[in-house]
Amino acid sequence: MKVFVAGATGALGRQLVPQLVAQGHEVVGMTRSESKQDLVRSLGARPVVADALDPDAVAQAVASAEPEVIAHQLTALSGKMSIRDARHPDRSSAAKMTNRLRTEATDNLLDAGRAVGTRRFVAQSFGAFRFARTGGPVQTEADPLDPDPRQTGLEAILYLEHAVTTIEWGEGLVLRYGGFYGPGTGISLAPDAVMAGPIRKRRFPIVGDGGGIWTFIHVEDAAAATAIAVERGRPGIYNVVDDQPAPVREWLPVLASVLGAKPPRRIPRWLGRLLAGEMATLMMTEARGASNEKAKRELGWKPRYASWRQGFAQGLG
Ligand SMILES: NC(=O)c1ccc[n+]([C@@H]2O[C@H](COP(=O)([O-])OP(=O)(O)OC[C@H]3O[C@@H](n4cnc5c(N)ncnc54)[C@H](OP(=O)(O)O)[C@@H]3O)[C@@H](O)[C@H]2O)c1
C-alpha cells in the first residue's frame, strides 16, 4: 500500500518507516526541514517537505502521495523538560506546540486524506498514566481519562481521539502509547536522553510511597503495533503498552541501576509538590496503569519486550 507518514523523522517515525518498507509498503515521509530529507531517504521512504500547521502545504504533500493510509506521528515532546516545566507543564512551548499538532495538524491531515480518497488513518495518542485516579491499578480503553483540568494537553488528546475515530470516509485508529524507551527516546543510553540524565544525577526521586503505576513501551514495539494498525484492526482506541504496568518504586531503581546510577533518592510528598508540582507528584504516587489486552486480541500484536525489566536491560541502546 501507499502509506504517508507525518513525523517520519521522529523517535517513533524512525522505527516505523523501515518496518513499513520491510512489509512491502511504499512510504512517503513528511518533514518540515529540507535538511532532513536524506534521513527520510535513508529510512527507505520518499521525503516530502511541509509544515503540518500549514493546511495548503499539507494538502499538497498528501496529494502528491495519494496515500491509502496516513500515519500521524507528530509531536513536539522530544525537547528538554525543566523542573519549571514539570510545575507548569501547560506553559511549556513543547506542550503548546504538541497541542497544536494534535488539533490543527490533525484537521489538516484528515482534510487532506479525505480529499484524495485515503481510507485509513492511524494516529498517535498518549494514555499511559493519564487515567482517572479511581478504580483498579490497571485500566482499559473503556475507562475514563483523568478529567483534572491541570492534566497537560488533555483537551487536545481528546480532540484528536474523537476526530480520528469518528471519520465516516475511512477507518480511524488511535494508538495510546505507553512511556517510550529505547533509541531516540527520553530513556536511552544516549548522553542527552531527557529522562535518563536526571536519573543518572539522582535528580529523579521516588516521591511518597512511589505507588503511581507507569506503563512503558519500547519504541520498536510501538512502531510494530503501528505498522499492524496501518494494515488491519477496527476503528477505535488501542493502548499500546507492555505487559507489566508497575509502580515507580519498582521500576525506577531497576532503571537507575541499568543506567549505572546510584539508587534513586526518596522524598516525601510535600517536598515533591514543592519541587515538581501537584501533577508530577500525583503521577509518582497515584497514576493508574494501562492494559494491552485489546491491542493483543484485536491487532494480533505482541510486544517483543513484554516487560520493561527485559527492555531496560536489553533495549536502551
Ligand atoms: N509520544 C509521546 O507520547 C511521548 C510522551 C512523553 C515524552 N515523549 C518523549 O518525547 C519523544 C517523542 O518522540 P516522538 O517521535 O513522539 O516525537 P519527536 O521525536 O519529537 O518527533 C516529532 C516528529 O514530528 C515532526 N513534526 C513536528 N512538528 C512538525 C510540523 N510543524 N510540521 C511537520 N512535522 C513536524 C518532526 O519532523 P521534523 O522535525 O523532521 O520536521 C518529527 O518527525 C521521545 O523522546 C519520547 O521519549 C513522548
The ligand as a Gaussian input file, in Angstrom:
#p B3LYP/6-31G(d) Opt

LIG

0 1
 N        4.985000      10.332000      22.245000
 C        4.629000      10.501000      23.498000
 O        3.515000      10.315000      23.852000
 C        5.665000      10.992000      24.494000
 C        5.304000      11.440000      25.765000
 C        6.289000      11.956000      26.609000
 C        7.600000      12.009000      26.187000
 N        7.923000      11.553000      24.986000
 C        9.311000      11.610000      24.539000
 O        9.359000      12.558000      23.504000
 C        9.972000      11.978000      22.355000
 C        8.815000      11.831000      21.413000
 O        9.080000      11.133000      20.297000
 P        8.130000      11.415000      19.066000
 O        8.510000      10.516000      17.970000
 O        6.706000      11.419000      19.549000
 O        8.485000      12.946000      18.746000
 P        9.775000      13.541000      18.073000
 O       10.899000      12.604000      18.142000
 O        9.949000      14.925000      18.619000
 O        9.290000      13.665000      16.553000
 C        8.355000      14.580000      16.156000
 C        8.075000      14.417000      14.679000
 O        7.076000      15.354000      14.343000
 C        7.529000      16.132000      13.259000
 N        6.991000      17.482000      13.372000
 C        6.862000      18.216000      14.495000
 N        6.302000      19.416000      14.187000
 C        6.065000      19.417000      12.847000
 C        5.484000      20.354000      11.952000
 N        5.042000      21.553000      12.348000
 N        5.402000      20.002000      10.658000
 C        5.857000      18.819000      10.213000
 N        6.408000      17.895000      11.015000
 C        6.514000      18.193000      12.325000
 C        9.038000      16.113000      13.304000
 O        9.502000      16.309000      11.993000
 P       10.737000      17.232000      11.568000
 O       11.477000      17.604000      12.811000
 O       11.538000      16.363000      10.643000
 O       10.145000      18.371000      10.863000
 C        9.284000      14.694000      13.795000
 O        9.275000      13.801000      12.735000
 C       10.627000      10.725000      22.829000
 O       11.903000      11.086000      23.319000
 C        9.774000      10.281000      23.984000
 O       10.517000       9.554000      24.957000
 C        6.969000      11.060000      24.122000

